[in-house]
Amino acid sequence: MAEATVTSKGQITIPTDIRRVMGLKTKDRVVFTVMPDGTTVMRAKTKSIASLKGTLKNSGKRVSISSLRHT
């Protein structure tokens, strides 16, 4: 188990072993999601929307990046 301390500015340093496992590099972004049971999940945000091109089966409908809702 890894541990970090929150600074007075609300910042933490992600421990080296966690960064390594998640493949995080300098300037990478992470996303925090609070689950209904109160658990918080941290995910690496390392893929762009453009990198997902071609991963979905063609439904015949066109979807543009501008029509996607950013969450």
Backbone bond lengths (Angstrom), bond angles and torsions (degrees), N, CA, C in turn:
res aa  C-N    CA-C-N  psi(-1)  N-CA   C-N-CA  omega(-1)  CA-C   N-CA-C  phi
1 M - - - 1.450 - - 1.519 108.18 -
2 A 1.321 116.89 135.98 1.458 122.98 178.12 1.523 108.99 -104.09
3 E 1.314 115.49 154.41 1.462 120.78 -177.16 1.522 109.64 -137.98
4 A 1.320 116.69 147.71 1.459 122.17 176.77 1.522 108.66 -140.45
5 T 1.313 116.78 156.68 1.459 122.73 179.59 1.523 109.15 -110.97
6 V 1.327 116.03 137.68 1.462 121.71 177.73 1.529 108.17 -82.11
7 T 1.339 116.55 130.25 1.463 120.90 178.49 1.527 110.01 -81.12
8 S 1.317 116.05 174.58 1.465 120.94 178.47 1.527 111.48 -64.08
9 K 1.344 116.87 -20.64 1.467 121.47 177.55 1.522 112.15 -91.06
10 G 1.342 117.54 5.00 1.462 121.13 179.00 1.515 113.05 80.08
11 Q 1.327 118.20 19.03 1.459 121.84 -177.91 1.524 110.96 -103.29
12 I 1.334 115.42 154.90 1.460 121.50 172.69 1.520 108.48 -133.90
13 T 1.308 115.77 157.85 1.456 121.60 170.47 1.517 106.09 -103.55
14 I 1.334 116.72 123.58 1.461 120.52 178.74 1.524 107.23 -74.55
15 P 1.335 117.53 124.98 1.465 120.19 -177.46 1.539 112.66 -56.03
16 T 1.330 114.96 147.46 1.458 122.10 -176.38 1.522 112.75 -52.51
17 D 1.333 117.87 -46.24 1.473 119.52 -177.63 1.525 112.01 -63.62
18 I 1.329 117.70 -34.16 1.463 121.41 177.84 1.530 109.60 -70.40
19 R 1.335 117.54 -44.62 1.473 120.69 177.53 1.523 110.76 -58.59
20 R 1.321 116.42 -40.99 1.464 120.93 -179.23 1.538 110.55 -64.46
21 V 1.310 117.22 -48.17 1.467 121.43 -179.36 1.524 111.61 -62.08
22 M 1.348 116.26 -38.78 1.462 120.59 -178.88 1.526 112.84 -82.58
23 G 1.329 116.80 -9.29 1.458 120.48 -179.10 1.516 113.06 71.77
24 L 1.328 117.33 27.96 1.463 121.53 -177.90 1.518 111.64 -79.05
25 K 1.298 114.93 137.39 1.462 122.49 177.16 1.532 107.87 -122.04
26 T 1.324 116.77 167.99 1.460 121.85 177.06 1.532 109.71 -54.28
27 K 1.297 116.39 136.39 1.471 125.42 179.25 1.533 113.82 78.58
28 D 1.348 119.43 -5.03 1.469 120.23 175.32 1.524 108.76 -65.14
29 R 1.311 115.63 154.64 1.459 121.34 179.15 1.523 109.00 -108.09
30 V 1.328 115.74 152.20 1.456 120.99 174.93 1.524 108.23 -124.74
31 V 1.319 115.11 153.77 1.462 121.74 -179.30 1.520 107.73 -119.47
32 F 1.329 116.61 131.88 1.461 122.18 177.06 1.519 108.60 -106.29
33 T 1.323 116.53 130.46 1.467 122.08 178.11 1.519 108.31 -125.28
34 V 1.332 116.66 123.68 1.463 121.02 177.05 1.529 107.65 -90.58
35 M 1.323 115.84 121.80 1.459 122.46 -178.58 1.538 109.14 -83.78
36 P 1.345 117.24 161.89 1.470 120.31 -178.76 1.533 114.21 -56.13
37 D 1.337 117.38 -29.43 1.469 119.69 -179.01 1.534 112.84 -85.58
38 G 1.355 117.05 3.88 1.450 121.03 178.81 1.518 114.27 94.72
39 T 1.320 117.84 -10.56 1.460 121.94 176.33 1.524 108.92 -66.16
40 T 1.316 117.40 139.05 1.461 121.46 176.55 1.518 108.68 -108.82
41 V 1.319 116.21 128.80 1.462 122.69 179.46 1.521 108.28 -106.37
42 M 1.326 116.90 132.12 1.459 121.77 176.91 1.528 107.50 -111.93
43 R 1.341 116.01 124.84 1.463 121.19 -179.85 1.523 109.32 -122.09
44 A 1.323 115.35 146.35 1.456 120.36 174.25 1.517 108.13 -76.79
45 K 1.314 116.22 132.60 1.461 120.92 177.55 1.528 106.90 -103.08
46 T 1.343 115.00 81.13 1.461 120.00 -171.89 1.518 113.52 -108.97
47 K 1.322 117.95 -8.09 1.463 119.99 -179.41 1.520 110.41 -108.66
48 S 1.319 115.65 141.68 1.455 119.75 175.42 1.528 108.24 -91.29
49 I 1.300 116.80 161.62 1.463 121.48 177.74 1.524 110.39 -60.59
50 A 1.312 117.06 -33.32 1.464 120.95 -179.90 1.526 111.55 -64.87
51 S 1.337 117.50 -30.65 1.461 120.13 -179.21 1.527 112.18 -70.96
52 L 1.320 117.32 -13.27 1.463 121.44 -179.91 1.522 113.17 -87.91
53 K 1.327 116.67 -4.61 1.464 121.13 -178.55 1.532 110.26 -53.94
54 G 1.327 115.06 129.05 1.456 121.07 176.57 1.519 114.77 86.96
55 T 1.345 118.44 0.82 1.459 119.66 -177.57 1.528 113.20 -85.56
56 L 1.327 117.68 -15.80 1.461 121.27 179.67 1.518 110.57 -101.16
57 K 1.325 115.10 146.87 1.447 120.14 176.69 1.529 108.63 -67.42
58 N 1.317 117.42 139.63 1.456 122.68 -177.78 1.528 110.08 -68.42
59 S 1.329 116.31 117.69 1.462 121.27 178.95 1.517 111.48 -97.18
60 G 1.324 116.75 -1.63 1.454 120.82 -177.37 1.515 112.81 88.38
61 K 1.335 117.56 -8.73 1.461 121.30 179.18 1.518 108.98 -97.99
62 R 1.322 115.91 141.52 1.459 120.82 177.22 1.527 109.37 -92.77
63 V 1.298 115.95 136.50 1.455 121.78 176.22 1.514 107.16 -130.13
64 S 1.327 116.40 128.90 1.458 119.35 177.43 1.520 108.80 -103.47
65 I 1.309 116.13 156.79 1.463 120.85 179.83 1.526 110.57 -59.21
66 S 1.314 117.33 -36.90 1.468 119.83 -178.39 1.529 112.68 -66.53
67 S 1.339 117.17 -19.69 1.467 119.21 -179.17 1.524 111.86 -90.02
68 L 1.344 118.10 -6.47 1.444 121.17 179.06 1.516 109.81 -80.37
69 R 1.317 116.99 139.83 1.457 121.65 -179.82 1.513 109.10 -85.05
70 H 1.310 117.99 128.28 1.469 122.77 178.34 1.514 108.21 -81.84
71 T 1.346 115.99 127.20 1.464 119.66 177.12 1.495 111.37 -122.37
